[in-house]
Amino acid sequence: MLEFDGVTVEQYDRVMEMLGAAAGGPMPAGGLFGWVIATANGIRVAEVWESVEAFRQFSAERFGPAAGEVGITCAPRIAFRDVHC
């Protein structure tokens, strides 16, 4: 789970579009499922990834640089959880 204060859903969507992962489309390599909602302070993103390492690599190499291009300058609060079916 990621919590971004001061970030809009529109900014998040622009980043994902830049990365070829537009809303309703496929996730980036290693990503399985995700959603984003507006909160009182910004946005909350919940995603399921094949591994924490795949998420960290995507975040560092692709999402972070693209986020800066659309004005997202804050680092999110991140909490990792195991998914059980």
Backbone as XML, in Angstrom:
<?xml version="1.0"?>
<chain id="A" units="angstrom">
  <residue number="1" name="MET">
    <atom name="N" x="0.856" y="-1.168" z="0.000"/>
    <atom name="CA" x="0.000" y="0.000" z="0.000"/>
    <atom name="C" x="0.902" y="1.232" z="0.000"/>
  </residue>
  <residue number="2" name="LEU">
    <atom name="N" x="0.568" y="2.184" z="-0.845"/>
    <atom name="CA" x="1.303" y="3.442" z="-0.911"/>
    <atom name="C" x="0.347" y="4.581" z="-0.599"/>
  </residue>
  <residue number="3" name="GLU">
    <atom name="N" x="0.789" y="5.509" z="0.219"/>
    <atom name="CA" x="0.011" y="6.705" z="0.549"/>
    <atom name="C" x="0.813" y="7.918" z="0.085"/>
  </residue>
  <residue number="4" name="PHE">
    <atom name="N" x="0.247" y="8.668" z="-0.873"/>
    <atom name="CA" x="0.889" y="9.870" z="-1.391"/>
    <atom name="C" x="0.101" y="11.092" z="-0.933"/>
  </residue>
  <residue number="5" name="ASP">
    <atom name="N" x="0.640" y="11.876" z="-0.034"/>
    <atom name="CA" x="-0.015" y="13.122" z="0.377"/>
    <atom name="C" x="0.194" y="14.185" z="-0.697"/>
  </residue>
  <residue number="6" name="GLY">
    <atom name="N" x="-0.871" y="14.931" z="-0.996"/>
    <atom name="CA" x="-0.772" y="16.039" z="-1.940"/>
    <atom name="C" x="-0.714" y="15.643" z="-3.399"/>
  </residue>
  <residue number="7" name="VAL">
    <atom name="N" x="-0.950" y="14.375" z="-3.712"/>
    <atom name="CA" x="-0.912" y="13.897" z="-5.096"/>
    <atom name="C" x="-2.338" y="13.602" z="-5.540"/>
  </residue>
  <residue number="8" name="THR">
    <atom name="N" x="-2.638" y="13.902" z="-6.801"/>
    <atom name="CA" x="-3.981" y="13.657" z="-7.324"/>
    <atom name="C" x="-4.029" y="12.369" z="-8.137"/>
  </residue>
  <residue number="9" name="VAL">
    <atom name="N" x="-5.241" y="11.843" z="-8.293"/>
    <atom name="CA" x="-5.446" y="10.667" z="-9.137"/>
    <atom name="C" x="-5.010" y="10.997" z="-10.568"/>
  </residue>
  <residue number="10" name="GLU">
    <atom name="N" x="-5.267" y="12.213" z="-11.007"/>
    <atom name="CA" x="-4.893" y="12.616" z="-12.364"/>
    <atom name="C" x="-3.373" y="12.579" z="-12.557"/>
  </residue>
  <residue number="11" name="GLN">
    <atom name="N" x="-2.614" y="13.036" z="-11.565"/>
    <atom name="CA" x="-1.151" y="12.960" z="-11.667"/>
    <atom name="C" x="-0.698" y="11.505" z="-11.758"/>
  </residue>
  <residue number="12" name="TYR">
    <atom name="N" x="-1.264" y="10.656" z="-10.907"/>
    <atom name="CA" x="-0.909" y="9.238" z="-10.923"/>
    <atom name="C" x="-1.240" y="8.630" z="-12.291"/>
  </residue>
  <residue number="13" name="ASP">
    <atom name="N" x="-2.421" y="8.930" z="-12.821"/>
    <atom name="CA" x="-2.810" y="8.402" z="-14.133"/>
    <atom name="C" x="-1.855" y="8.857" z="-15.219"/>
  </residue>
  <residue number="14" name="ARG">
    <atom name="N" x="-1.403" y="10.117" z="-15.168"/>
    <atom name="CA" x="-0.447" y="10.615" z="-16.174"/>
    <atom name="C" x="0.853" y="9.828" z="-16.113"/>
  </residue>
  <residue number="15" name="VAL">
    <atom name="N" x="1.337" y="9.562" z="-14.895"/>
    <atom name="CA" x="2.568" y="8.782" z="-14.760"/>
    <atom name="C" x="2.381" y="7.403" z="-15.368"/>
  </residue>
  <residue number="16" name="MET">
    <atom name="N" x="1.295" y="6.740" z="-15.020"/>
    <atom name="CA" x="1.081" y="5.388" z="-15.528"/>
    <atom name="C" x="0.927" y="5.380" z="-17.046"/>
  </residue>
  <residue number="17" name="GLU">
    <atom name="N" x="0.275" y="6.392" z="-17.610"/>
    <atom name="CA" x="0.171" y="6.491" z="-19.063"/>
    <atom name="C" x="1.550" y="6.657" z="-19.695"/>
  </residue>
  <residue number="18" name="MET">
    <atom name="N" x="2.403" y="7.472" z="-19.081"/>
    <atom name="CA" x="3.762" y="7.664" z="-19.581"/>
    <atom name="C" x="4.523" y="6.348" z="-19.602"/>
  </residue>
  <residue number="19" name="LEU">
    <atom name="N" x="4.184" y="5.458" z="-18.683"/>
    <atom name="CA" x="4.884" y="4.180" z="-18.562"/>
    <atom name="C" x="4.195" y="3.064" z="-19.335"/>
  </residue>
  <residue number="20" name="GLY">
    <atom name="N" x="3.160" y="3.401" z="-20.093"/>
    <atom name="CA" x="2.458" y="2.401" z="-20.888"/>
    <atom name="C" x="1.532" y="1.514" z="-20.075"/>
  </residue>
  <residue number="21" name="ALA">
    <atom name="N" x="1.082" y="2.010" z="-18.938"/>
    <atom name="CA" x="0.197" y="1.232" z="-18.064"/>
    <atom name="C" x="-1.020" y="2.080" z="-17.700"/>
  </residue>
  <residue number="22" name="ALA">
    <atom name="N" x="-1.775" y="2.487" z="-18.721"/>
    <atom name="CA" x="-2.936" y="3.357" z="-18.504"/>
    <atom name="C" x="-4.020" y="2.648" z="-17.709"/>
  </residue>
  <residue number="23" name="ALA">
    <atom name="N" x="-4.878" y="3.433" z="-17.085"/>
    <atom name="CA" x="-5.976" y="2.896" z="-16.279"/>
    <atom name="C" x="-6.766" y="1.863" z="-17.072"/>
  </residue>
  <residue number="24" name="GLY">
    <atom name="N" x="-7.015" y="0.720" z="-16.442"/>
    <atom name="CA" x="-7.750" y="-0.352" z="-17.085"/>
    <atom name="C" x="-6.906" y="-1.227" z="-17.989"/>
  </residue>
  <residue number="25" name="GLY">
    <atom name="N" x="-5.659" y="-0.852" z="-18.186"/>
    <atom name="CA" x="-4.769" y="-1.621" z="-19.058"/>
    <atom name="C" x="-3.886" y="-2.568" z="-18.264"/>
  </residue>
  <residue number="26" name="PRO">
    <atom name="N" x="-2.924" y="-3.161" z="-18.940"/>
    <atom name="CA" x="-2.035" y="-4.112" z="-18.259"/>
    <atom name="C" x="-1.103" y="-3.415" z="-17.272"/>
  </residue>
  <residue number="27" name="MET">
    <atom name="N" x="-0.703" y="-4.164" z="-16.262"/>
    <atom name="CA" x="0.273" y="-3.678" z="-15.276"/>
    <atom name="C" x="1.673" y="-3.756" z="-15.885"/>
  </residue>
  <residue number="28" name="PRO">
    <atom name="N" x="2.631" y="-3.014" z="-15.331"/>
    <atom name="CA" x="4.017" y="-3.149" z="-15.758"/>
    <atom name="C" x="4.530" y="-4.557" z="-15.444"/>
  </residue>
  <residue number="29" name="ALA">
    <atom name="N" x="5.630" y="-4.944" z="-16.061"/>
    <atom name="CA" x="6.217" y="-6.259" z="-15.816"/>
    <atom name="C" x="6.412" y="-6.475" z="-14.316"/>
  </residue>
  <residue number="30" name="GLY">
    <atom name="N" x="5.937" y="-7.597" z="-13.817"/>
    <atom name="CA" x="6.045" y="-7.912" z="-12.390"/>
    <atom name="C" x="4.832" y="-7.506" z="-11.586"/>
  </residue>
  <residue number="31" name="GLY">
    <atom name="N" x="4.008" y="-6.617" z="-12.135"/>
    <atom name="CA" x="2.794" y="-6.185" z="-11.456"/>
    <atom name="C" x="1.626" y="-7.071" z="-11.842"/>
  </residue>
  <residue number="32" name="LEU">
    <atom name="N" x="0.780" y="-7.406" z="-10.883"/>
    <atom name="CA" x="-0.340" y="-8.289" z="-11.147"/>
    <atom name="C" x="-1.690" y="-7.588" z="-11.140"/>
  </residue>
  <residue number="33" name="PHE">
    <atom name="N" x="-1.873" y="-6.635" z="-10.218"/>
    <atom name="CA" x="-3.159" y="-5.967" z="-10.061"/>
    <atom name="C" x="-2.946" y="-4.692" z="-9.269"/>
  </residue>
  <residue number="34" name="GLY">
    <atom name="N" x="-3.758" y="-3.669" z="-9.560"/>
    <atom name="CA" x="-3.633" y="-2.447" z="-8.781"/>
    <atom name="C" x="-4.864" y="-1.575" z="-8.872"/>
  </residue>
  <residue number="35" name="TRP">
    <atom name="N" x="-5.035" y="-0.719" z="-7.879"/>
    <atom name="CA" x="-6.083" y="0.295" z="-7.891"/>
    <atom name="C" x="-5.601" y="1.516" z="-7.136"/>
  </residue>
  <residue number="36" name="VAL">
    <atom name="N" x="-6.229" y="2.646" z="-7.418"/>
    <atom name="CA" x="-5.887" y="3.905" z="-6.758"/>
    <atom name="C" x="-7.182" y="4.629" z="-6.415"/>
  </residue>
  <residue number="37" name="ILE">
    <atom name="N" x="-7.215" y="5.245" z="-5.233"/>
    <atom name="CA" x="-8.379" y="6.038" z="-4.828"/>
    <atom name="C" x="-7.909" y="7.373" z="-4.260"/>
  </residue>
  <residue number="38" name="ALA">
    <atom name="N" x="-8.767" y="8.359" z="-4.386"/>
    <atom name="CA" x="-8.509" y="9.652" z="-3.757"/>
    <atom name="C" x="-8.811" y="9.541" z="-2.273"/>
  </residue>
  <residue number="39" name="THR">
    <atom name="N" x="-7.997" y="10.202" z="-1.457"/>
    <atom name="CA" x="-8.220" y="10.278" z="-0.014"/>
    <atom name="C" x="-8.353" y="11.751" z="0.359"/>
  </residue>
  <residue number="40" name="ALA">
    <atom name="N" x="-8.600" y="12.009" z="1.618"/>
    <atom name="CA" x="-8.708" y="13.399" z="2.077"/>
    <atom name="C" x="-7.401" y="14.161" z="1.894"/>
  </residue>
  <residue number="41" name="ASN">
    <atom name="N" x="-6.268" y="13.445" z="1.901"/>
    <atom name="CA" x="-4.953" y="14.093" z="1.830"/>
    <atom name="C" x="-4.209" y="13.890" z="0.525"/>
  </residue>
  <residue number="42" name="GLY">
    <atom name="N" x="-4.688" y="13.020" z="-0.350"/>
    <atom name="CA" x="-3.959" y="12.708" z="-1.577"/>
    <atom name="C" x="-4.525" y="11.472" z="-2.237"/>
  </residue>
  <residue number="43" name="ILE">
    <atom name="N" x="-3.678" y="10.433" z="-2.401"/>
    <atom name="CA" x="-4.145" y="9.183" z="-2.981"/>
    <atom name="C" x="-3.600" y="7.989" z="-2.200"/>
  </residue>
  <residue number="44" name="ARG">
    <atom name="N" x="-4.305" y="6.875" z="-2.338"/>
    <atom name="CA" x="-3.866" y="5.590" z="-1.792"/>
    <atom name="C" x="-3.810" y="4.619" z="-2.965"/>
  </residue>
  <residue number="45" name="VAL">
    <atom name="N" x="-2.690" y="3.906" z="-3.083"/>
    <atom name="CA" x="-2.489" y="2.945" z="-4.159"/>
    <atom name="C" x="-2.279" y="1.579" z="-3.524"/>
  </residue>
  <residue number="46" name="ALA">
    <atom name="N" x="-3.037" y="0.604" z="-3.986"/>
    <atom name="CA" x="-2.844" y="-0.778" z="-3.548"/>
    <atom name="C" x="-2.517" y="-1.601" z="-4.779"/>
  </residue>
  <residue number="47" name="GLU">
    <atom name="N" x="-1.397" y="-2.286" z="-4.748"/>
    <atom name="CA" x="-0.970" y="-3.088" z="-5.889"/>
    <atom name="C" x="-0.492" y="-4.442" z="-5.398"/>
  </residue>
  <residue number="48" name="VAL">
    <atom name="N" x="-0.665" y="-5.439" z="-6.250"/>
    <atom name="CA" x="-0.145" y="-6.774" z="-5.993"/>
    <atom name="C" x="0.965" y="-7.015" z="-7.006"/>
  </residue>
  <residue number="49" name="TRP">
    <atom name="N" x="2.135" y="-7.361" z="-6.497"/>
    <atom name="CA" x="3.312" y="-7.594" z="-7.331"/>
    <atom name="C" x="3.811" y="-9.025" z="-7.147"/>
  </residue>
  <residue number="50" name="GLU">
    <atom name="N" x="4.531" y="-9.519" z="-8.139"/>
    <atom name="CA" x="5.118" y="-10.856" z="-8.041"/>
    <atom name="C" x="6.082" y="-10.944" z="-6.863"/>
  </residue>
  <residue number="51" name="SER">
    <atom name="N" x="6.767" y="-9.834" z="-6.578"/>
    <atom name="CA" x="7.723" y="-9.808" z="-5.466"/>
    <atom name="C" x="7.975" y="-8.362" z="-5.048"/>
  </residue>
  <residue number="52" name="VAL">
    <atom name="N" x="8.453" y="-8.196" z="-3.829"/>
    <atom name="CA" x="8.838" y="-6.869" z="-3.349"/>
    <atom name="C" x="9.967" y="-6.329" z="-4.220"/>
  </residue>
  <residue number="53" name="GLU">
    <atom name="N" x="10.875" y="-7.205" z="-4.634"/>
    <atom name="CA" x="11.998" y="-6.766" z="-5.458"/>
    <atom name="C" x="11.524" y="-6.216" z="-6.802"/>
  </residue>
  <residue number="54" name="ALA">
    <atom name="N" x="10.518" y="-6.861" z="-7.422"/>
    <atom name="CA" x="9.984" y="-6.368" z="-8.699"/>
    <atom name="C" x="9.374" y="-4.982" z="-8.519"/>
  </residue>
  <residue number="55" name="PHE">
    <atom name="N" x="8.631" y="-4.785" z="-7.415"/>
    <atom name="CA" x="8.056" y="-3.466" z="-7.137"/>
    <atom name="C" x="9.160" y="-2.435" z="-6.945"/>
  </residue>
  <residue number="56" name="ARG">
    <atom name="N" x="10.153" y="-2.751" z="-6.130"/>
    <atom name="CA" x="11.235" y="-1.790" z="-5.854"/>
    <atom name="C" x="11.984" y="-1.406" z="-7.124"/>
  </residue>
  <residue number="57" name="GLN">
    <atom name="N" x="12.228" y="-2.379" z="-8.001"/>
    <atom name="CA" x="12.934" y="-2.090" z="-9.246"/>
    <atom name="C" x="12.094" y="-1.173" z="-10.128"/>
  </residue>
  <residue number="58" name="PHE">
    <atom name="N" x="10.810" y="-1.487" z="-10.290"/>
    <atom name="CA" x="9.918" y="-0.633" z="-11.080"/>
    <atom name="C" x="9.855" y="0.775" z="-10.496"/>
  </residue>
  <residue number="59" name="SER">
    <atom name="N" x="9.726" y="0.858" z="-9.193"/>
    <atom name="CA" x="9.607" y="2.150" z="-8.525"/>
    <atom name="C" x="10.856" y="3.003" z="-8.744"/>
  </residue>
  <residue number="60" name="ALA">
    <atom name="N" x="12.019" y="2.402" z="-8.554"/>
    <atom name="CA" x="13.274" y="3.148" z="-8.667"/>
    <atom name="C" x="13.619" y="3.515" z="-10.108"/>
  </residue>
  <residue number="61" name="GLU">
    <atom name="N" x="13.416" y="2.571" z="-11.022"/>
    <atom name="CA" x="13.875" y="2.773" z="-12.394"/>
    <atom name="C" x="12.861" y="3.464" z="-13.294"/>
  </residue>
  <residue number="62" name="ARG">
    <atom name="N" x="11.570" y="3.292" z="-13.008"/>
    <atom name="CA" x="10.567" y="3.813" z="-13.925"/>
    <atom name="C" x="9.591" y="4.791" z="-13.276"/>
  </residue>
  <residue number="63" name="PHE">
    <atom name="N" x="8.921" y="4.369" z="-12.188"/>
    <atom name="CA" x="7.885" y="5.228" z="-11.609"/>
    <atom name="C" x="8.483" y="6.510" z="-11.031"/>
  </residue>
  <residue number="64" name="GLY">
    <atom name="N" x="9.519" y="6.397" z="-10.233"/>
    <atom name="CA" x="10.105" y="7.575" z="-9.592"/>
    <atom name="C" x="10.499" y="8.664" z="-10.568"/>
  </residue>
  <residue number="65" name="PRO">
    <atom name="N" x="11.277" y="8.337" z="-11.596"/>
    <atom name="CA" x="11.646" y="9.377" z="-12.560"/>
    <atom name="C" x="10.440" y="9.983" z="-13.282"/>
  </residue>
  <residue number="66" name="ALA">
    <atom name="N" x="9.458" y="9.172" z="-13.667"/>
    <atom name="CA" x="8.274" y="9.696" z="-14.352"/>
    <atom name="C" x="7.442" y="10.560" z="-13.406"/>
  </residue>
  <residue number="67" name="ALA">
    <atom name="N" x="7.356" y="10.164" z="-12.144"/>
    <atom name="CA" x="6.596" y="10.950" z="-11.169"/>
    <atom name="C" x="7.155" y="12.361" z="-11.058"/>
  </residue>
  <residue number="68" name="GLY">
    <atom name="N" x="8.466" y="12.473" z="-11.052"/>
    <atom name="CA" x="9.085" y="13.791" z="-10.984"/>
    <atom name="C" x="8.713" y="14.668" z="-12.170"/>
  </residue>
  <residue number="69" name="GLU">
    <atom name="N" x="8.525" y="14.058" z="-13.336"/>
    <atom name="CA" x="8.169" y="14.809" z="-14.537"/>
    <atom name="C" x="6.774" y="15.429" z="-14.460"/>
  </residue>
  <residue number="70" name="VAL">
    <atom name="N" x="5.877" y="14.844" z="-13.646"/>
    <atom name="CA" x="4.519" y="15.396" z="-13.536"/>
    <atom name="C" x="4.328" y="16.162" z="-12.233"/>
  </residue>
  <residue number="71" name="GLY">
    <atom name="N" x="5.420" y="16.428" z="-11.529"/>
    <atom name="CA" x="5.345" y="17.263" z="-10.336"/>
    <atom name="C" x="5.130" y="16.535" z="-9.026"/>
  </residue>
  <residue number="72" name="ILE">
    <atom name="N" x="5.241" y="15.209" z="-9.023"/>
    <atom name="CA" x="5.144" y="14.464" z="-7.764"/>
    <atom name="C" x="6.535" y="14.471" z="-7.137"/>
  </residue>
  <residue number="73" name="THR">
    <atom name="N" x="6.672" y="15.202" z="-6.048"/>
    <atom name="CA" x="7.989" y="15.340" z="-5.419"/>
    <atom name="C" x="8.088" y="14.658" z="-4.067"/>
  </residue>
  <residue number="74" name="CYS">
    <atom name="N" x="6.952" y="14.266" z="-3.499"/>
    <atom name="CA" x="6.979" y="13.629" z="-2.180"/>
    <atom name="C" x="7.170" y="12.126" z="-2.320"/>
  </residue>
  <residue number="75" name="ALA">
    <atom name="N" x="7.840" y="11.547" z="-1.368"/>
    <atom name="CA" x="7.964" y="10.089" z="-1.326"/>
    <atom name="C" x="6.731" y="9.535" z="-0.614"/>
  </residue>
  <residue number="76" name="PRO">
    <atom name="N" x="6.198" y="8.424" z="-1.099"/>
    <atom name="CA" x="5.022" y="7.859" z="-0.444"/>
    <atom name="C" x="5.393" y="7.113" z="0.833"/>
  </residue>
  <residue number="77" name="ARG">
    <atom name="N" x="4.404" y="6.963" z="1.697"/>
    <atom name="CA" x="4.533" y="6.013" z="2.802"/>
    <atom name="C" x="4.192" y="4.657" z="2.218"/>
  </residue>
  <residue number="78" name="ILE">
    <atom name="N" x="5.037" y="3.664" z="2.456"/>
    <atom name="CA" x="4.843" y="2.344" z="1.855"/>
    <atom name="C" x="4.715" y="1.296" z="2.952"/>
  </residue>
  <residue number="79" name="ALA">
    <atom name="N" x="3.747" y="0.407" z="2.782"/>
    <atom name="CA" x="3.576" y="-0.737" z="3.679"/>
    <atom name="C" x="3.417" y="-1.978" z="2.810"/>
  </residue>
  <residue number="80" name="PHE">
    <atom name="N" x="4.249" y="-2.981" z="3.028"/>
    <atom name="CA" x="4.161" y="-4.233" z="2.301"/>
    <atom name="C" x="3.356" y="-5.238" z="3.113"/>
  </residue>
  <residue number="81" name="ARG">
    <atom name="N" x="2.486" y="-5.969" z="2.418"/>
    <atom name="CA" x="1.668" y="-7.004" z="3.052"/>
    <atom name="C" x="1.677" y="-8.235" z="2.160"/>
  </residue>
  <residue number="82" name="ASP">
    <atom name="N" x="1.628" y="-9.408" z="2.756"/>
    <atom name="CA" x="1.481" y="-10.641" z="1.992"/>
    <atom name="C" x="0.030" y="-10.797" z="1.578"/>
  </residue>
  <residue number="83" name="VAL">
    <atom name="N" x="-0.204" y="-11.341" z="0.401"/>
    <atom name="CA" x="-1.554" y="-11.606" z="-0.082"/>
    <atom name="C" x="-1.827" y="-13.090" z="0.116"/>
  </residue>
  <residue number="84" name="HIS">
    <atom name="N" x="-2.962" y="-13.390" z="0.715"/>
    <atom name="CA" x="-3.366" y="-14.771" z="0.938"/>
    <atom name="C" x="-4.690" y="-15.017" z="0.247"/>
  </residue>
  <residue number="85" name="CYS">
    <atom name="N" x="-4.761" y="-16.082" z="-0.515"/>
    <atom name="CA" x="-5.997" y="-16.416" z="-1.246"/>
    <atom name="C" x="-6.749" y="-17.514" z="-0.525"/>
  </residue>
</chain>
